[in-house]
Amino acid sequence: MMKIGALSSKTGLSVQTIRFYERKALLSKPERTQSNYRSYSEDALKQLMFIKQCRALDMTIEEISLVLRARANPENSCKDINATIDKHIDNIEYRVDELKALQNTLVSIRSNCASDRKIKECGVLHKLDSIAEVMSASKSNC
C-alpha cells in the first residue's frame, strides 16, 4: 500500500490528476488509513498506468471510462471497445484535416510577405487585417 505522493511519483501523474481520475470514477476510491490518508494498492498503480497510456493516445475521459467498463467484464465481446477506438480514429482524422486546412491558410497568409519589410508594410499583417475586415463586415450584415 502507498500514499498518494508515492503513487504520483511512480506514475508521473500529479496528485491533482490522480484525485481528478477518482472524481471521474476512472480510479476506484482508495482505502483510508487510520489517520485518513489515501492508501493505494498495486492495482491502483496498474490502473493509473493504463489510464495514462489511454491519455497518451489522446483518448477522452468518456472514451477511457467506456473502455474501463468493458475491461471489467472480460468474458463480454470487445465490439464496444473496437467501436470506441474506431470513433476515436475518425475524430483524429477529422482533426488532422482541420490542421491541414489551417496549415494551408497560414502558408497562404505567409506568402504575402516574402521579404524583410517594415511592420507598416508587412504583407502578413495586411492580409490578416483584410480577413478581419471581411469577417467584421459579414457579421455586421447579419
Secondary structure, DSSP 8 states (H G I E B T S, - for coil): -B-HHHHHHHHT--HHHHHHHHHTTSS---EE-TT--EEB-HHHHHHHHHHHHHHHTT--HHHHHHHHHHHT-TTS-SHHHHHHHHHHHHHHHHHHHHHHHHHHHHHHHHTT--S---GGG-HHHHHHHHHHHHHHHHHHT-
